Amino acid sequence: MTLNLFDTYRREVREFVPLKDGIASLYCCGPTVYNYAHIGNLRTYIFEDVLRRTLELNGYKVEHVVNITDVGHLVSDADDGEDKMEKGAARTGKTAWEIAQIYTDAFMEDLKRLNIKTPTTLCKATDHIPEQIEAIQQIEAKDMCYRTSDGIYFDTSKDPNYGYLARLDVEGLQQGARVDKGEKRNVTDFALWKFSPPDEQRQMEWDSPWGKGFPGWHIECSAMAAKYLGPLFDIHCGGKDHIPIHHSNEIAQAHACYGTNLSNYWMHGYFLQTDKEKMSKSSGEFLTTSTLIEKKYDPLAYRYFCLLAHYRSDIMFSWEALDSAVKALTRMREAYHRWSDGGSVPSDYKQKFLSYINDDLNTSRAIALIWDLIKDNAVSEADKKATVNLIDQVLGLEISLWQPARVADIPPEAIALAEKRQQARADKDWATADQMRDELAALGYKVKDTSDGFEVKPV
């Protein structure tokens, strides 16, 4: 069964064919670590985790690289304003290096909370300054950049395919620009290297062939992706806001440096919206995984909520919607917990699941398949459990690890008797069910049947 993925560059669903047999190379744009990641940011990492898990399910060894932007990301896409790291340092009273570590650690904790697999390579921009300088030198050797008073800029007019990823009307942008371009030749030109202000010492700056300063945001991804995955690799991911600027600029740099599009497939996750606007950090008010935990929400319920929508569709967040996800995930967990082990996956369910998840990561249909399975009386409970185990390899909801709260207070032998009674009732073996109930009573416990299964309590 083939794996088909939507490629933003071609604007079509394409069969995934790796550049190397058995290996899938995957680069995902990581966080700018000047603040906590909000749950909208993390929706993209959930999508990328599902992609990785799907690739692995299809038998590929995944080389998964994620960058940490700890320098060079300015507050404006026009390459002016403050560096986000320097701004974060001023806000917290800590050094830029300290906040980079604090928020990198927080990001890694977010991944853990949401059961997102750790990248095989996590690379920091500040650890790869020489690679970025070398890439800029390659661009300079092709005469595709120029110097201004504040930095070295890529000349987008020298790339005839610039902006194709976003289908940009570059000429129209140039003619209709309402902002002062400053010394830039074209409105779409972008910084490769920014000079340190002559009257100011930055916390993060380096010597270069062009003067003391720091790299632009876009060059770090191109340089590090090429270092770890090669000048052309399989899949490059990010949020849809990366399409018109960051990823368009990465491709332009790759054209100049390597003569490639950098990646064979470009994939983008869509936004989490609140009140019809995407969640962002600009207002200073945003939700984090810590917010969810403080409000007594399981972060995996948020993961379930995200998986209900296709990654290429915006999704509206509300606490009511998250409450519904909590209830659904709880019901799913409780059903799974009641089932016995030792089954196998029915071929029809396996084929349906693979057809859904290999159809551009259709997680909503995979979840619906679980609900179909739960209601399917023709499938044994053991086989149901085996099937959910297979599906959850991709969904990543850790259904098998969950335990109901009652297990912490009720002895295992009582729970085992209640489960045997539940199975006997399902088999219409009323005599055995009554016997299990009596043995429970002898231990000092009673069982109450509920719509979702059963509950064991002291007599």
Backbone torsions as a table, in degrees:
resi	resn	phi	psi	omega
1	MET	NA	128.9	-176.0
2	THR	-80.5	153.7	173.8
3	LEU	-100.5	125.4	-178.3
4	ASN	-118.8	131.7	-175.2
5	LEU	-130.9	145.7	178.0
6	PHE	-80.3	124.1	179.3
7	ASP	-102.4	114.2	-179.6
8	THR	-61.5	-34.0	-176.8
9	TYR	-63.3	-44.5	-179.7
10	ARG	-91.1	-11.8	-177.7
11	ARG	60.1	43.5	179.1
12	GLU	-156.4	157.4	173.3
13	VAL	-79.6	127.4	-176.6
14	ARG	-125.0	148.9	171.6
15	GLU	-66.4	134.0	178.1
16	PHE	-79.0	120.0	176.2
17	VAL	-126.4	109.9	-175.7
18	PRO	-70.6	155.8	177.2
19	LEU	-72.0	-29.8	177.7
20	LYS	-122.6	133.3	-179.1
21	ASP	-57.3	128.2	173.8
22	GLY	79.6	-2.1	-177.5
23	ILE	-125.6	134.4	174.5
24	ALA	-118.2	119.7	179.1
25	SER	-96.8	127.0	-170.1
26	LEU	-134.0	122.1	176.1
27	TYR	-115.7	128.2	179.9
28	CYS	-122.8	127.2	178.5
29	CYS	-63.7	123.8	-176.7
30	GLY	-91.8	-171.8	-173.9
31	PRO	-80.8	153.6	165.1
32	THR	-90.1	114.5	-165.1
33	VAL	-91.0	59.3	175.4
34	TYR	-105.5	-6.2	-179.8
35	ASN	-162.6	177.3	178.1
36	TYR	-70.0	149.4	170.5
37	ALA	-73.9	136.7	175.9
38	HIS	-94.9	169.5	-172.6
39	ILE	-67.6	-20.1	173.3
40	GLY	-69.0	-44.4	173.2
41	ASN	-55.9	-44.4	-172.1
42	LEU	-71.0	-20.6	174.9
43	ARG	-59.2	-38.8	179.1
44	THR	-63.7	-39.3	-179.8
45	TYR	-70.4	-30.0	174.1
46	ILE	-64.6	-46.1	177.2
47	PHE	-58.2	-44.1	-178.4
48	GLU	-67.1	-32.2	176.7
49	ASP	-67.5	-41.3	176.2
50	VAL	-61.7	-40.8	177.1
51	LEU	-59.8	-49.0	179.8
52	ARG	-59.9	-45.7	-178.9
53	ARG	-63.6	-36.0	178.6
54	THR	-68.3	-41.0	176.0
55	LEU	-60.2	-43.2	179.3
56	GLU	-66.3	-39.6	177.5
57	LEU	-60.5	-31.9	178.7
58	ASN	-84.4	8.5	172.2
59	GLY	93.4	8.0	-179.0
60	TYR	-89.6	143.2	166.8
61	LYS	-84.2	122.5	-173.1
62	VAL	-100.8	122.4	171.2
63	GLU	-94.5	102.6	-168.1
64	HIS	-110.7	111.6	-177.3
65	VAL	-112.2	131.5	174.9
66	VAL	-129.0	133.0	178.9
67	ASN	-93.6	156.4	170.4
68	ILE	-113.8	114.5	178.1
69	THR	-84.4	103.2	179.8
70	ASP	-117.9	16.2	172.6
71	VAL	-165.3	151.4	166.4
72	GLY	91.5	-8.6	-178.8
73	HIS	-89.0	102.5	-178.4
74	LEU	-79.6	157.7	-176.2
75	VAL	-68.4	-19.7	179.6
76	SER	-112.2	138.5	175.1
77	ASP	-69.5	-10.3	177.7
78	ALA	-85.7	10.6	177.7
79	ASP	65.0	36.5	171.3
80	ASP	-135.3	178.3	-175.5
81	GLY	86.4	-171.9	-176.2
82	GLU	-77.6	153.1	167.4
83	ASP	-71.2	132.6	-177.3
84	LYS	-59.5	-32.5	179.7
85	MET	-69.3	-43.7	178.7
86	GLU	-65.2	-37.9	178.4
87	LYS	-65.4	-41.8	178.0
88	GLY	-63.7	-37.0	178.1
89	ALA	-63.6	-43.6	179.1
90	ALA	-63.4	-37.1	-178.4
91	ARG	-67.8	-36.5	-173.3
92	THR	-97.8	-17.2	-176.1
93	GLY	79.5	10.6	177.3
94	LYS	-107.4	169.8	177.0
95	THR	-75.8	159.4	177.7
96	ALA	-59.7	-35.8	179.9
97	TRP	-67.6	-37.9	179.5
98	GLU	-67.5	-45.1	-178.4
99	ILE	-69.3	-31.1	176.8
100	ALA	-59.0	-42.8	-180.0
101	GLN	-71.2	-41.1	-179.5
102	ILE	-59.1	-48.3	-174.7
103	TYR	-81.2	-22.2	170.4
104	THR	-67.0	-44.8	177.5
105	ASP	-61.0	-39.9	179.8
106	ALA	-65.6	-39.3	177.9
107	PHE	-62.5	-43.3	179.3
108	MET	-64.3	-34.6	176.1
109	GLU	-68.1	-37.1	175.4
110	ASP	-59.0	-44.9	179.7
111	LEU	-60.0	-41.6	-179.9
112	LYS	-64.2	-44.1	-178.3
113	ARG	-62.6	-34.0	-176.9
114	LEU	-96.0	8.6	179.9
115	ASN	56.1	41.6	175.4
116	ILE	-93.5	126.4	-175.4
117	LYS	-62.2	141.6	178.3
118	THR	-68.4	132.5	178.2
119	PRO	-57.0	151.3	175.6
120	THR	-70.9	-27.2	175.7
121	THR	-137.0	125.7	174.7
122	LEU	-116.7	116.9	-172.2
123	CYS	-124.5	135.0	-178.8
124	LYS	-95.7	140.3	178.7
125	ALA	-58.5	-39.6	-176.9
126	THR	-69.4	-16.4	176.9
127	ASP	-88.3	-1.7	-173.6
128	HIS	-132.1	36.5	178.0
129	ILE	-63.5	-43.9	179.4
130	PRO	-59.0	-39.9	179.3
131	GLU	-64.5	-36.8	-179.9
132	GLN	-71.0	-40.3	176.9
133	ILE	-62.2	-43.0	179.4
134	GLU	-61.9	-40.7	179.1
135	ALA	-64.2	-41.2	178.3
136	ILE	-63.8	-38.5	177.6
137	GLN	-62.6	-37.1	176.6
138	GLN	-64.5	-39.9	178.1
139	ILE	-66.6	-40.6	178.8
140	GLU	-63.6	-38.7	179.7
141	ALA	-64.5	-24.9	177.3
142	LYS	-88.5	3.8	-179.1
143	ASP	57.6	41.8	-179.2
144	MET	-113.3	20.5	175.9
145	CYS	-146.5	169.3	-178.6
146	TYR	-150.1	164.7	-175.9
147	ARG	-103.5	138.9	170.7
148	THR	-122.3	-175.9	-179.5
149	SER	-70.7	-18.7	-177.3
150	ASP	-116.6	3.3	177.7
151	GLY	168.2	-174.4	176.1
152	ILE	-105.5	126.9	-173.9
153	TYR	-119.5	141.7	174.6
154	PHE	-75.2	132.4	179.4
155	ASP	-92.5	97.8	-174.3
156	THR	-68.6	-18.0	179.6
157	SER	-69.3	-15.5	-179.3
158	LYS	-91.7	1.0	173.8
159	ASP	-111.1	104.0	-175.6
160	PRO	-63.7	-19.2	-179.8
161	ASN	-103.2	13.5	-176.7
162	TYR	-60.1	133.2	175.7
163	GLY	85.3	5.5	-177.1
164	TYR	-63.2	-36.0	-179.7
165	LEU	-53.4	-43.9	-178.2
166	ALA	-95.4	1.5	-174.5
167	ARG	53.4	46.5	-178.4
168	LEU	-70.5	138.8	169.4
169	ASP	-88.9	81.8	-172.8
170	VAL	-62.4	-43.1	-179.7
171	GLU	-62.9	-41.3	178.5
172	GLY	-65.4	-38.9	177.1
173	LEU	-62.4	-41.1	-179.0
174	GLN	-64.7	-45.0	-177.3
175	GLN	-72.5	-33.3	-175.5
176	GLY	-97.6	9.4	-177.9
177	ALA	-60.1	126.2	179.2
178	ARG	-106.2	4.4	-179.9
179	VAL	-108.5	153.7	178.4
180	ASP	-72.3	119.2	-178.8
181	LYS	-75.6	-11.1	-174.5
182	GLY	64.2	-129.6	-180.0
183	GLU	-91.2	1.5	179.9
184	LYS	-69.6	140.6	-179.8
185	ARG	-75.3	-33.6	-177.3
186	ASN	-134.5	148.3	-176.6
187	VAL	-64.0	-25.4	-178.4
188	THR	-89.6	-4.4	178.6
189	ASP	-63.2	152.3	-175.2
190	PHE	-142.2	158.9	-174.3
191	ALA	-78.4	131.5	169.7
192	LEU	-95.1	-36.5	179.6
193	TRP	-145.8	131.2	178.7
194	LYS	-109.3	136.0	178.8
195	PHE	-79.8	143.7	172.7
196	SER	-66.6	139.1	177.2
197	PRO	-57.7	137.0	-175.4
198	PRO	-63.4	-25.2	-177.3
199	ASP	-103.4	18.6	-174.7
200	GLU	-147.4	136.3	174.9
201	GLN	-100.7	117.5	177.8
202	ARG	-79.0	155.7	175.7
203	GLN	-73.2	-31.1	-178.9
204	MET	-121.1	104.4	178.3
205	GLU	-154.7	154.1	-175.2
206	TRP	-141.4	154.4	172.6
207	ASP	-74.4	148.6	178.4
208	SER	-150.6	170.2	176.8
209	PRO	-62.4	-15.5	-176.4
210	TRP	-106.5	-6.1	-178.5
211	GLY	126.9	168.7	-177.6
212	LYS	-69.7	136.6	-179.7
213	GLY	174.8	-146.9	-176.0
214	PHE	-151.6	155.1	-176.1
215	PRO	-75.1	155.6	171.7
216	GLY	-71.2	165.8	-175.3
217	TRP	-66.6	-40.2	-170.1
218	HIS	-73.1	-34.0	-174.4
219	ILE	-67.6	-27.4	-177.9
220	GLU	-63.2	-43.7	-177.3
221	CYS	-66.8	-44.5	179.3
222	SER	-59.4	-46.5	-175.7
223	ALA	-67.2	-44.7	-177.0
224	MET	-74.1	-37.3	176.9
225	ALA	-60.4	-44.5	-179.7
226	ALA	-66.6	-35.6	-179.7
227	LYS	-63.3	-44.4	-172.7
228	TYR	-94.1	-25.2	-175.6
229	LEU	-120.9	-8.6	-179.2
230	GLY	99.1	166.3	-176.3
231	PRO	-69.9	-14.2	171.0
232	LEU	-142.2	121.0	-179.8
233	PHE	-129.3	-174.4	-168.1
234	ASP	-78.2	-61.2	-169.1
235	ILE	-133.0	133.9	173.8
236	HIS	-119.6	128.3	-176.5
237	CYS	-120.8	161.8	174.3
238	GLY	177.2	-174.0	175.8
239	GLY	-79.9	160.0	-176.5
240	LYS	-65.9	-20.0	176.7
241	ASP	-70.0	-13.2	176.9
242	HIS	-79.2	-15.3	-171.9
243	ILE	-61.8	-52.5	-171.6
244	PRO	-75.5	-22.8	-175.0
245	ILE	-123.1	-70.1	-170.9
246	HIS	-59.7	-50.6	-178.1
247	HIS	-75.3	-32.8	173.3
248	SER	-61.4	-38.6	179.5
249	ASN	-72.2	-36.8	176.0
250	GLU	-60.2	-43.0	-179.5
251	ILE	-64.5	-41.8	179.3
252	ALA	-61.1	-42.1	178.8
253	GLN	-64.5	-39.1	179.0
254	ALA	-67.2	-36.9	175.2
255	HIS	-56.1	-45.1	-176.6
256	ALA	-72.7	-40.4	-174.6
257	CYS	-81.1	-42.5	-168.2
258	TYR	-124.9	-11.1	-176.4
259	GLY	71.0	26.0	179.6
260	THR	-128.2	172.5	171.9
261	ASN	-86.8	8.1	-178.1
262	LEU	73.8	-49.2	-178.8
263	SER	-130.1	149.0	-179.0
264	ASN	-81.9	-26.7	176.8
265	TYR	-133.4	137.5	175.9
266	TRP	-117.7	123.3	-175.7
267	MET	-127.1	143.3	-172.8
268	HIS	-138.4	133.0	174.7
269	GLY	-89.5	148.8	-176.5
270	TYR	-96.5	-179.6	-165.8
271	PHE	-86.0	155.1	162.2
272	LEU	-93.5	125.7	-175.4
273	GLN	-112.0	147.2	171.7
274	THR	-130.2	125.1	-177.5
275	ASP	52.4	42.4	174.8
276	LYS	69.2	13.8	174.4
277	GLU	-125.5	147.7	179.3
278	LYS	-68.4	147.4	176.1
279	MET	-71.1	133.7	-179.6
280	SER	-146.5	168.7	179.8
281	LYS	-90.3	-9.6	-170.7
282	SER	-61.3	-32.6	-179.0
283	SER	-80.3	-14.1	-176.5
284	GLY	84.4	-5.2	179.8
285	GLU	-117.6	110.9	180.0
286	PHE	-153.2	161.0	-176.6
287	LEU	-99.2	138.5	178.3
288	THR	-120.3	173.2	175.2
289	THR	-63.0	-31.5	176.7
290	SER	-64.9	-36.1	175.7
291	THR	-60.3	-45.0	179.2
292	LEU	-59.6	-45.7	-178.3
293	ILE	-65.1	-41.1	178.1
294	GLU	-60.4	-32.5	179.5
295	LYS	-90.5	12.8	175.1
296	LYS	70.1	29.7	175.8
297	TYR	-100.9	137.3	172.6
298	ASP	-73.2	123.0	178.6
299	PRO	-55.3	-27.4	178.7
300	LEU	-70.0	-21.1	173.1
301	ALA	-69.0	-34.5	174.8
302	TYR	-66.8	-39.9	175.7
303	ARG	-59.3	-45.0	177.3
304	TYR	-58.1	-45.0	179.0
305	PHE	-56.8	-44.5	-179.9
306	CYS	-64.6	-38.1	-176.4
307	LEU	-71.9	-12.6	177.8
308	LEU	-72.0	-17.7	179.1
309	ALA	-115.1	152.6	176.5
310	HIS	-70.0	144.4	-176.1
311	TYR	-62.4	-20.7	179.4
312	ARG	-96.4	26.0	173.8
313	SER	-133.4	138.7	174.4
314	ASP	-64.8	151.7	-178.8
315	ILE	-132.3	137.2	-178.1
316	MET	-90.1	124.0	179.0
317	PHE	-92.7	137.6	169.2
318	SER	-150.9	157.0	178.3
319	TRP	-66.8	-31.6	178.0
320	GLU	-65.1	-40.9	178.3
321	ALA	-65.5	-38.1	178.2
322	LEU	-68.3	-37.4	175.8
323	ASP	-59.7	-41.4	178.4
324	SER	-63.6	-38.9	178.1
325	ALA	-64.7	-38.9	178.0
326	VAL	-60.3	-47.0	-178.3
327	LYS	-63.5	-43.3	-178.8
328	ALA	-65.3	-45.1	-179.2
329	LEU	-64.6	-38.2	178.1
330	THR	-62.2	-45.0	177.8
331	ARG	-61.2	-41.1	180.0
332	MET	-64.6	-43.6	179.6
333	ARG	-63.6	-43.7	-177.5
334	GLU	-66.2	-38.8	176.6
335	ALA	-62.0	-47.0	-180.0
336	TYR	-59.8	-42.1	-175.4
337	HIS	-64.4	-27.1	-178.9
338	ARG	-77.9	-20.1	-172.5
339	TRP	-80.0	152.4	178.4
340	SER	-85.5	162.6	179.5
341	ASP	-87.7	178.5	169.9
342	GLY	93.8	7.5	-178.4
343	GLY	-91.0	-175.0	176.9
344	SER	-135.7	162.2	-175.4
345	VAL	-83.0	121.0	176.3
346	PRO	-60.3	140.0	-174.2
347	SER	-61.1	-35.7	-178.2
348	ASP	-67.4	-38.7	178.2
349	TYR	-69.7	-38.1	177.9
350	LYS	-62.1	-44.8	-179.5
351	GLN	-65.3	-40.7	178.0
352	LYS	-62.5	-46.4	-179.1
353	PHE	-60.8	-47.2	-179.5
354	LEU	-62.9	-37.6	179.7
355	SER	-66.2	-35.0	179.9
356	TYR	-73.7	-51.1	-173.3
357	ILE	-73.1	-28.2	177.5
358	ASN	-82.4	-4.0	174.6
359	ASP	-93.8	70.9	178.0
360	ASP	55.8	42.5	171.1
361	LEU	61.0	54.8	-177.7
362	ASN	-81.6	80.4	-176.1
363	THR	-70.2	-31.2	-178.8
364	SER	-64.1	-39.2	178.4
365	ARG	-71.2	-31.8	176.8
366	ALA	-65.3	-40.5	177.4
367	ILE	-66.2	-42.8	178.1
368	ALA	-60.4	-33.6	178.7
369	LEU	-64.7	-36.4	177.2
370	ILE	-62.5	-42.5	179.4
371	TRP	-66.3	-37.4	173.9
372	ASP	-60.1	-41.6	-179.1
373	LEU	-64.0	-44.0	-179.0
374	ILE	-58.5	-37.1	-177.0
375	LYS	-87.6	-5.6	-173.6
376	ASP	-84.4	102.1	-178.3
377	ASN	-72.9	-11.2	-179.9
378	ALA	-81.4	-9.2	-179.3
379	VAL	-106.6	132.0	179.3
380	SER	-66.8	156.8	-178.9
381	GLU	-64.4	-36.3	178.8
382	ALA	-64.3	-40.7	178.0
383	ASP	-68.5	-34.9	175.5
384	LYS	-60.3	-43.5	-178.6
385	LYS	-64.0	-43.1	178.8
386	ALA	-63.0	-36.8	-178.9
387	THR	-69.4	-43.0	177.5
388	VAL	-62.9	-37.9	177.0
389	ASN	-58.4	-41.8	178.3
390	LEU	-64.3	-49.8	-176.9
391	ILE	-63.1	-37.7	-176.8
392	ASP	-74.2	-11.2	170.7
393	GLN	-59.1	-30.0	179.3
394	VAL	-97.8	-43.7	-177.8
395	LEU	-66.7	-32.5	175.1
396	GLY	68.3	34.5	-178.7
397	LEU	-90.8	-1.3	178.6
398	GLU	53.9	41.9	-176.7
399	ILE	-61.4	-36.5	-176.9
400	SER	-70.3	-20.6	-177.1
401	LEU	-89.3	-13.5	-176.4
402	TRP	-72.4	144.4	174.1
403	GLN	-131.1	136.2	177.3
404	PRO	-63.9	151.1	-176.0
405	ALA	-59.3	-31.0	-176.5
406	ARG	-64.6	-23.7	-177.8
407	VAL	-63.5	-29.0	-177.9
408	ALA	-67.3	-25.8	-173.9
409	ASP	-109.0	-19.3	-176.2
410	ILE	-104.0	134.7	-179.1
411	PRO	-62.6	148.6	-176.8
412	PRO	-56.4	-36.0	-177.3
413	GLU	-67.2	-30.5	177.3
414	ALA	-71.5	-42.1	177.8
415	ILE	-62.1	-41.2	-179.4
416	ALA	-62.7	-41.2	178.0
417	LEU	-64.2	-41.0	179.8
418	ALA	-64.7	-37.9	179.2
419	GLU	-69.0	-38.5	176.7
420	LYS	-64.4	-40.1	177.6
421	ARG	-62.5	-43.0	-179.6
422	GLN	-60.7	-42.7	179.5
423	GLN	-67.0	-39.8	178.9
424	ALA	-62.4	-41.2	177.7
425	ARG	-63.1	-40.3	178.9
426	ALA	-63.9	-32.6	179.4
427	ASP	-86.9	1.5	-177.0
428	LYS	60.0	31.3	176.1
429	ASP	-95.8	79.7	-171.3
430	TRP	-67.4	-31.3	-179.5
431	ALA	-64.2	-46.0	178.5
432	THR	-65.5	-38.2	179.1
433	ALA	-61.4	-42.7	178.9
434	ASP	-66.1	-38.5	179.2
435	GLN	-62.5	-42.8	179.4
436	MET	-64.2	-36.9	178.0
437	ARG	-63.7	-42.4	179.6
438	ASP	-65.9	-39.6	179.3
439	GLU	-66.4	-35.4	174.9
440	LEU	-61.9	-44.0	-179.7
441	ALA	-61.8	-36.5	179.0
442	ALA	-64.2	-28.1	177.4
443	LEU	-83.8	-8.5	179.3
444	GLY	96.7	22.5	-178.1
445	TYR	-132.2	155.1	175.5
446	LYS	-126.7	156.4	-179.2
447	VAL	-116.8	136.6	178.3
448	LYS	-117.6	124.7	177.5
449	ASP	-76.9	136.9	178.7
450	THR	-126.8	171.4	179.8
451	SER	-64.3	-24.9	-178.5
452	ASP	-101.4	2.4	-179.8
453	GLY	146.4	-109.2	-178.1
454	PHE	-152.7	165.2	176.8
455	GLU	-137.4	132.6	179.7
456	VAL	-104.1	131.4	-179.5
457	LYS	-136.3	156.5	172.7
458	PRO	-63.8	148.5	179.5
459	VAL	-66.9	NA	NA
